[in-house]
């Protein structure tokens, strides 16, 4: 099994400072997916785009061919011969991951009716289960909506991961695992977040789709 995290640290030596946090985060993700859990991800601005990016790498093939289980493919054909054959040829293995940044109706309703700072917390309230992981992305570590979502996640028994920079902020203190990349400026923090979550997604794919 390829150690994508070790490869990441060799390509980005500066990330050695948060190597343990990366490995701890992988362990939480691996445990969750093995138990049938899902990943909930949230962030603001560029971190919202990162949330979408992460879920995209998990919901379909990243670098490996992910062949769904034969029993599932057989059921497709039993339901509809032609459609099942088409789907069996096109579908890829998937891991459940949800970006909380795309619920337009909920986002706008929360902004208008309640408080925009609690919208991610509300989604975690509705979607989160104890076998899940919440990943909060904040370059400062202090984004209120991410902090509140993490508090709710912990109250519901989810494992929590912080992906941040600077001194880690509030979410690093709350999270079960914290990845604090060694940069201070927002864009530089975001530049290091991408290879970190790529490595995590690669390692997860290696674990659950070994062939």
Secondary structure, 3 states (H helix, E strand, C coil): CCCHHHHHHHHCHHHHHHHHHHHHHHHHHHHHHHCCCCEEEECCCHHHHHHHHHHHHHHCCCCCCCCCCHHHHHHHHHHCHHHHHHHHHHCCCCCCEEECCCCHHHHHHHHHHCCHHHHHHHHHHHHCCCCCEEEEECCCCCCHHHHHHHHHHHHCCCEEEEEECCCCHHHHHHCCEEEECCCCCHHHHHHHHHHHHHHHHHHHHHHHCCC
